[in-house]
Amino acid sequence: MILEDMVDKRVVVTAGASGIGKVIATRFAEAGAKVHICDVAVEQLAALRESHPEITTSLADVSAPEDVRRFFEDAAQSLGGLDILVNNAGIAGPDMNTEDIDYDAWSRTLDVNLSGTFLCTQHAIRLLKQGGIGGSIVNISSNVGLMGLQRRAPYVASKWALIGLTRSMSLELGPFGIRVNAICPGDVEGERIDRVIRMEAESRGVSRDQVVAERVEGTALRTFISPHDVAALILFVCSEAGARISGQALAVDGHVEHL
Ligand SMILES: NC(=O)c1ccc[n+]([C@@H]2O[C@H](COP(=O)([O-])OP(=O)(O)OC[C@H]3O[C@@H](n4cnc5c(N)ncnc54)[C@H](O)[C@@H]3O)[C@@H](O)[C@H]2O)c1
């Protein structure tokens, strides 16, 4: 039922050329949705077009208002409207104590993770309201959007902020049949978490294996998360099965204890 609900849905995914976004985009496409993505990585975009010619693409930075305007023009033209937006683009930001963080690094993290989501969502709301049949917006936060984490203040602040944005927009958009939810993954297998683990191991002067073991031990299910777990939850939330779910921050993290 969940997969059948996706047939012919018009879906936009930000940062869909690699990582979790690529798995989300391809999962929707495999379920029969029409998918348009953006990314800043030229080579990854070309590779995705080669492997998945059914997915259309824009070269766009979500933090640049003019790029986002063009991205949604492309999306509206390619898809003929919009049913689902997945705001996936996000950067890790600096790994350092708050007093040492450069203002530019702080701003860049907030620009991509928070303002990028805001900009894309504004365009999506207009398209969803034009369609007149509601829709679904999913913001990729993180389980650190539900707790604190040392040396990662800009990232953590941006992911908490996304939950505030989600809850506020859900109240505004619910009367139009538009649902807004945040997804909060734990450590997801892939290049990004490899980089984060390497940075943490170097900054603490411990081995990579120790960092991995501690992170896995910190979850009740003793596990990392697969990007497919994240995609599955998003498809569920966007399907009829999730029709009464809005304004929520849903963790997929093997149960890390937080608020
Ligand atoms: N990887 C994890 O463990 C994890 C955990 C929780 C939440 N998340 C969140 O999931 C999302 C995806 O994470 P990921 O691990 O796949 O990331 P990633 O670092 O692997 O990047 C994925 C893609 O984002 C693109 N991108 C970067 N900046 C962009 C911008 N300004 N505009 C458009 N595209 C841009 C990159 O080119 C890349 O193709 C992020 O929001 C991240 O914060 C990740």
The ligand as a Tripos MOL2 file, in Angstrom:
@<TRIPOS>MOLECULE
LIG
   44    48     1     0     0
SMALL
NO_CHARGES

@<TRIPOS>ATOM
      1 N1         24.8160   10.9320    7.6400 N.am      1 LIG1
      2 C1         24.3010   10.9180    8.8730 C.2       1 LIG1
      3 O1         24.7320   10.1750    9.7620 O.2       1 LIG1
      4 C2         23.1380   11.8130    9.1960 C.ar      1 LIG1
      5 C3         22.4980   11.6950   10.4430 C.ar      1 LIG1
      6 C4         21.4190   12.5240   10.7460 C.ar      1 LIG1
      7 C5         20.9880   13.4590    9.8150 C.ar      1 LIG1
      8 N2         21.6330   13.5530    8.6150 N.ar      1 LIG1
      9 C6         21.1500   14.5560    7.6730 C.3       1 LIG1
     10 O2         20.7510   13.9180    6.4700 O.3       1 LIG1
     11 C7         20.9560   14.8010    5.3620 C.3       1 LIG1
     12 C8         21.8090   14.1170    4.2970 C.3       1 LIG1
     13 O3         23.0190   13.6950    4.8850 O.3       1 LIG1
     14 P1         24.1510   12.8980    4.0640 P.3       1 LIG1
     15 O4         24.9110   12.1260    5.0760 O.co2     1 LIG1
     16 O5         23.5770   12.1850    2.9030 O.co2     1 LIG1
     17 O6         25.0430   14.1540    3.5600 O.3       1 LIG1
     18 P2         26.3050   14.2250    2.5730 P.3       1 LIG1
     19 O7         27.3580   15.0210    3.2720 O.co2     1 LIG1
     20 O8         26.6690   12.8380    2.1290 O.co2     1 LIG1
     21 O9         25.7850   15.1450    1.3670 O.3       1 LIG1
     22 C9         24.7800   14.7250    0.5100 C.3       1 LIG1
     23 C10        24.6660   15.6800   -0.6710 C.3       1 LIG1
     24 O10        24.3990   17.0410   -0.2610 O.3       1 LIG1
     25 C11        24.8970   17.8880   -1.2940 C.3       1 LIG1
     26 N3         24.9210   19.2770   -0.8170 N.ar      1 LIG1
     27 C12        25.7400   19.8040    0.1130 C.ar      1 LIG1
     28 N4         25.4820   21.1170    0.2770 N.ar      1 LIG1
     29 C13        24.4620   21.4300   -0.5720 C.ar      1 LIG1
     30 C14        23.7580   22.6380   -0.8640 C.ar      1 LIG1
     31 N5         24.0710   23.7800   -0.2640 N.pl3     1 LIG1
     32 N6         22.7710   22.6040   -1.7890 N.ar      1 LIG1
     33 C15        22.4690   21.4480   -2.4320 C.ar      1 LIG1
     34 N7         23.1150   20.2720   -2.2020 N.ar      1 LIG1
     35 C16        24.1000   20.2630   -1.2800 C.ar      1 LIG1
     36 C17        26.2470   17.2560   -1.5670 C.3       1 LIG1
     37 O11        26.7900   17.6900   -2.8000 O.3       1 LIG1
     38 C18        25.9240   15.7720   -1.5380 C.3       1 LIG1
     39 O12        25.6100   15.2840   -2.8420 O.3       1 LIG1
     40 C19        21.6050   16.0560    5.9570 C.3       1 LIG1
     41 O13        20.6090   17.0170    6.2190 O.3       1 LIG1
     42 C20        22.2050   15.5520    7.2540 C.3       1 LIG1
     43 O14        22.3760   16.5810    8.2040 O.3       1 LIG1
     44 C21        22.6890   12.7650    8.2850 C.ar      1 LIG1
@<TRIPOS>BOND
     1     1     2 1
     2     2     3 2
     3     2     4 1
     4     4     5 ar
     5     4    44 ar
     6     5     6 ar
     7     6     7 ar
     8     7     8 ar
     9     8     9 1
    10     8    44 ar
    11     9    10 1
    12     9    42 1
    13    10    11 1
    14    11    12 1
    15    11    40 1
    16    12    13 1
    17    13    14 1
    18    14    15 2
    19    14    16 1
    20    14    17 1
    21    17    18 1
    22    18    19 2
    23    18    20 1
    24    18    21 1
    25    21    22 1
    26    22    23 1
    27    23    24 1
    28    23    38 1
    29    24    25 1
    30    25    26 1
    31    25    36 1
    32    26    27 ar
    33    26    35 ar
    34    27    28 ar
    35    28    29 ar
    36    29    30 ar
    37    29    35 ar
    38    30    31 1
    39    30    32 ar
    40    32    33 ar
    41    33    34 ar
    42    34    35 ar
    43    36    37 1
    44    36    38 1
    45    38    39 1
    46    40    41 1
    47    40    42 1
    48    42    43 1
@<TRIPOS>SUBSTRUCTURE
     1 LIG1         1 GROUP 0 **** ****
